[in-house]
Amino acid sequence: MTTMTDAEVLRRLMMFVRPFAGVMTLSTFARTVKLLMQTALIAFAAAAVARYAGAPSGESMRYVVTGLVGYSLLLGLSSYVSTYTEHYVAFHILARMRNEFYDRMEPLAPAGTASLRTGDAVSRVINDCERIEPFFAHTISPAITALVVPAILLTYLGRHYGADYVWTLLPFMLAMVFVLPVVISRSGGDGGVDWRVAQGDVNAHLTDSLQGLRDTLAFGHGERRRQQAWQLGLRLKQGQDALTRADALQRGLTELLIAGAAVAMLWTSWRLSQVGAFDALRTVPVVLAVTITSFNAAIGLNNVVNDFKVSLVSARRLFNRKSVV
């Protein structure tokens, strides 16, 4: 059977999402609210400090406390709904995948499954399904909110603090959303693919070795099996090393972009203050709070780039065996 392309694998995966379209919509909305509340909570606190630090009053403190409590409650509620609905969809789909794996494999036995090792079959139905979970739980909603949330926050900055801030922050946002995922994906190379395949081979080798232990000892192949296990372990380590390097690069570049954006926004604030365009004390803390938290959506997406690649590999292993539809 020919290997499926990434587009074909994605199309198959999205077919499983269709029955849960309403839940996924709710999940995406809740995630959007959660990310916006993270920004609102910190920006409101920064604005309150800048506004009332000099002359606090009972009324102002009630206003600040009420606002912080309100944003916190919305943040907590939306976080709960987002997390629950994402995993509700993922776990229901994984259960369906496992059931269909068995339903497809059973009629093929024994002749049709002769070429599939027991350990490999176990790896597919257990480990591969588990590695697909991040696609449903941590990829679809983050991909949408990574575009929606920055657009909302940039609009907010433009309306309340001026277009200069928008044009300053926009290049960093574009780099975070569109450039950094490509860099992460290329830096990892085929590490995710090699790791997923190697892990399946290690599981298959271990299971087959245990089941055939008597034959291995009888024919004196113990040393041979140990050498094979060593080579498989080395391949697994190399794949893990590639993924680790990609993850480290992603975190380093993310911090660099956020720091660069903060410095650029401070420079814009200084430039505007030179012409008396705004009240720096009330503006700069809020602008910086929005700037730093505005990357949360893109960070959530970039954190799952490598998991997404592994999910595609795991799904392809299932689909190529005619295990699921």
C-alpha positions in Angstrom: 0.0 0.0 0.0 1.4 3.5 -0.9 2.3 5.9 1.8 -0.3 8.6 2.5 0.6 12.2 2.1 0.2 14.6 5.0 -2.8 16.2 3.3 -4.5 12.8 3.1 -3.7 12.0 6.7 -5.1 15.4 7.8 -8.3 14.9 5.8 -8.8 11.5 7.5 -8.2 13.0 10.9 -10.6 15.8 10.3 -13.3 13.3 9.4 -13.2 12.1 13.0 -13.8 15.7 14.2 -17.0 16.3 12.2 -19.4 14.7 14.7 -17.8 17.0 17.4 -17.9 20.2 15.4 -20.1 21.9 17.9 -18.0 20.9 20.8 -14.8 22.0 19.0 -16.4 25.4 18.3 -17.2 25.8 22.0 -13.7 24.8 22.8 -12.2 27.3 20.4 -14.4 30.1 21.7 -13.5 29.2 25.3 -9.8 29.2 24.5 -10.1 32.6 22.9 -11.8 34.0 26.0 -9.2 32.4 28.2 -6.3 34.0 26.3 -8.0 37.4 26.2 -8.7 37.2 29.9 -5.0 36.5 30.6 -4.2 39.7 28.8 -7.1 41.6 30.4 -6.2 40.6 33.9 -2.5 41.7 33.7 -3.4 44.9 31.7 -6.1 45.9 34.1 -3.8 45.4 37.0 -1.1 47.5 35.3 -3.6 50.2 34.5 -4.9 50.2 38.1 -1.5 50.6 39.5 -0.6 53.4 37.1 -3.9 55.2 37.8 -4.4 54.8 41.5 -1.0 54.3 43.0 -0.6 58.0 43.8 -3.9 58.6 45.4 -5.8 55.4 46.3 -9.3 55.6 47.7 -11.9 53.2 49.0 -13.9 53.5 45.8 -10.9 53.0 43.6 -9.8 49.9 45.5 -13.3 48.4 45.2 -13.2 49.1 41.5 -9.8 47.4 41.2 -10.8 44.4 43.3 -14.1 43.9 41.5 -12.3 44.1 38.1 -9.6 41.6 39.1 -12.1 39.2 40.6 -14.3 39.4 37.5 -11.5 38.8 35.1 -10.2 36.0 37.2 -13.5 34.2 37.3 -13.9 34.5 33.5 -10.3 33.2 33.1 -10.9 30.2 35.4 -14.3 29.3 33.8 -13.0 29.6 30.2 -9.9 27.7 31.1 -12.0 24.9 32.5 -14.4 24.8 29.5 -11.5 24.9 27.0 -9.5 22.1 28.7 -12.5 19.9 29.2 -14.0 20.2 25.7 -10.6 19.7 24.0 -10.0 16.5 25.9 -13.6 15.4 25.6 -13.3 15.4 21.8 -9.8 13.8 21.8 -10.6 10.9 24.2 -13.9 10.1 22.4 -12.1 10.0 19.0 -9.3 7.9 20.3 -11.7 5.4 21.7 -13.4 5.2 18.3 -10.0 4.7 16.6 -9.1 1.8 18.9 -12.5 0.2 18.3 -12.2 0.6 14.5 -8.6 -0.7 14.6 -9.9 -4.0 16.1 -12.9 -4.1 13.9 -10.7 -3.8 10.8 -8.0 -6.2 11.9 -10.2 -9.0 13.1 -11.6 -10.1 9.7 -8.1 -10.1 8.3 -6.8 -12.7 10.7 -4.9 -14.9 10.4 -3.5 -14.6 6.8 -4.0 -10.9 6.5 -2.1 -10.1 9.7 0.7 -12.5 9.2 3.1 -9.8 8.3 2.2 -7.6 11.3 4.2 -8.4 14.3 2.4 -8.7 17.6 4.5 -6.0 19.2 4.0 -3.7 16.3 0.2 -4.2 16.5 0.2 -3.4 20.2 2.3 -0.3 19.5 -0.1 0.9 16.9 -3.3 0.5 18.9 -1.9 1.9 22.1 1.1 4.2 21.6 0.1 5.5 18.1 -3.4 6.4 19.3 -2.0 8.2 22.3 0.4 10.2 20.1 -2.5 11.3 18.0 -4.2 12.8 21.0 -2.3 16.2 20.8 -3.7 16.8 17.3 -7.3 16.8 18.6 -6.7 18.3 22.1 -3.8 20.8 21.5 -3.6 21.7 17.8 -7.0 22.6 16.2 -8.1 25.2 18.7 -4.5 26.7 19.2 -4.1 27.0 15.4 -7.3 29.1 15.2 -6.7 31.2 18.3 -3.1 31.9 17.2 -4.7 34.0 14.4 -7.8 35.4 16.2 -6.3 36.5 19.5 -3.4 38.6 18.1 -5.8 40.2 15.7 -8.1 41.3 18.5 -5.3 42.6 20.6 -3.7 44.5 17.8 -7.1 46.1 17.1 -7.3 47.1 20.7 -3.9 48.7 20.7 -4.7 50.6 17.5 -8.0 52.0 18.8 -6.9 52.9 22.3 -3.2 53.7 22.0 -2.5 54.5 18.3 -1.4 52.8 15.1 2.3 53.3 15.9 2.1 50.5 18.5 0.3 48.3 16.0 3.0 48.6 13.3 5.7 48.1 15.9 4.3 44.9 17.3 3.0 43.5 14.0 6.3 42.2 12.6 7.1 40.3 15.8 3.6 38.8 15.8 3.9 37.7 12.2 7.3 36.1 12.9 5.9 34.3 15.9 2.8 32.9 14.1 4.2 32.2 10.6 8.0 32.1 10.7 8.9 30.4 14.0 6.7 27.3 13.4 8.5 26.7 10.1 11.9 27.1 11.8 10.9 24.7 14.5 9.7 22.1 12.1 12.8 22.3 9.9 15.2 22.3 12.9 13.7 19.1 14.1 14.1 17.5 10.6 12.6 14.0 10.6 13.4 13.6 14.3 9.7 13.2 15.1 9.3 10.6 12.3 12.4 8.7 13.3 11.5 8.8 17.0 7.9 7.5 16.3 9.1 4.7 14.0 11.9 3.8 16.3 9.6 3.7 19.3 7.3 1.4 17.5 10.2 -0.9 16.5 11.5 -1.0 20.1 8.1 -1.9 21.4 7.7 -4.6 18.7 11.2 -6.0 19.4 10.6 -6.2 23.1 7.2 -7.9 22.8 8.4 -10.4 20.2 11.6 -11.1 22.2 9.6 -11.9 25.3 7.1 -14.0 23.4 9.8 -15.9 21.6 12.2 -16.1 24.5 12.2 -19.9 24.5 13.1 -20.1 20.8 15.7 -17.4 21.1 17.5 -19.4 23.8 17.1 -22.7 22.0 18.8 -21.4 18.8 21.4 -19.3 20.6 20.3 -16.0 19.3 20.4 -14.1 22.6 23.4 -12.0 21.7 21.9 -11.2 18.3 18.7 -10.0 19.9 20.7 -7.8 22.3 22.6 -6.2 19.5 19.3 -5.5 17.7 17.8 -4.0 20.8 20.9 -1.8 21.2 20.6 -0.5 17.6 16.9 0.2 18.0 17.6 2.1 21.3 20.3 4.2 19.5 17.8 5.1 16.8 15.3 6.1 19.4 17.8 8.2 21.2 18.8 10.0 18.0 15.1 10.9 17.3 14.6 12.1 20.9 17.8 14.2 20.6 16.5 15.9 17.4 13.1 16.7 19.1 14.9 18.1 22.2 17.1 20.4 20.1 14.0 21.6 18.2 12.2 22.3 21.5 15.2 24.1 23.0 15.5 26.3 19.8 11.7 27.1 19.9 11.9 28.2 23.5 15.0 30.3 23.0 13.6 32.0 19.9 10.3 32.6 21.6 11.9 34.4 24.5 14.0 36.4 22.1 11.0 37.6 20.1 9.1 38.5 23.2 12.0 40.5 24.6 12.6 42.2 21.2 8.9 43.1 21.0 9.0 44.6 24.5 12.1 46.7 23.7 10.6 47.9 20.4 7.4 48.9 22.2 9.4 50.8 24.8 11.3 52.6 22.1 8.0 53.6 20.4 6.7 54.8 23.7 9.8 56.9 24.3 9.6 58.3 20.8 5.9 59.3 21.3 6.6 60.7 24.7 9.2 63.1 23.2 6.4 64.8 21.2 4.0 64.7 24.1 1.6 62.3 22.4 0.4 60.5 25.6 0.7 60.1 29.3 3.6 57.7 29.7 2.7 56.6 33.2 -0.8 55.4 32.3 0.1 54.1 28.9 3.4 52.2 29.0 2.5 49.7 31.7 -0.7 48.7 29.8 1.0 48.5 26.5 3.8 46.3 27.8 1.3 44.0 29.5 -0.6 43.6 26.3 2.6 43.1 24.3 4.0 40.3 26.5 0.7 38.4 26.9 -0.3 38.8 23.3 2.2 36.1 22.4 0.5 33.5 24.6 -1.7 32.2 21.7 1.2 31.8 19.3 3.3 30.1 22.0 0.5 27.6 22.6 0.6 26.8 18.9 4.4 26.6 18.6 4.6 24.3 21.6 2.8 21.6 19.7 4.6 21.8 16.3 6.7 18.7 17.0 3.7 16.9 18.6 1.7 17.7 15.5 4.4 16.1 13.3 4.5 13.0 15.5 0.7 12.9 15.4 0.8 12.8 11.6 3.3 9.9 11.7 1.3 8.0 14.2 -1.9 8.5 12.2 -0.2 7.4 9.0 0.9 4.2 10.7 -2.7 3.4 11.6 -4.2 4.4 8.3 -1.7 2.7 6.1 -2.6 -0.6 7.6 -6.2 -0.1 6.8 -6.8 0.0 10.5 -9.3 2.9 10.5 -11.3 4.9 8.0 
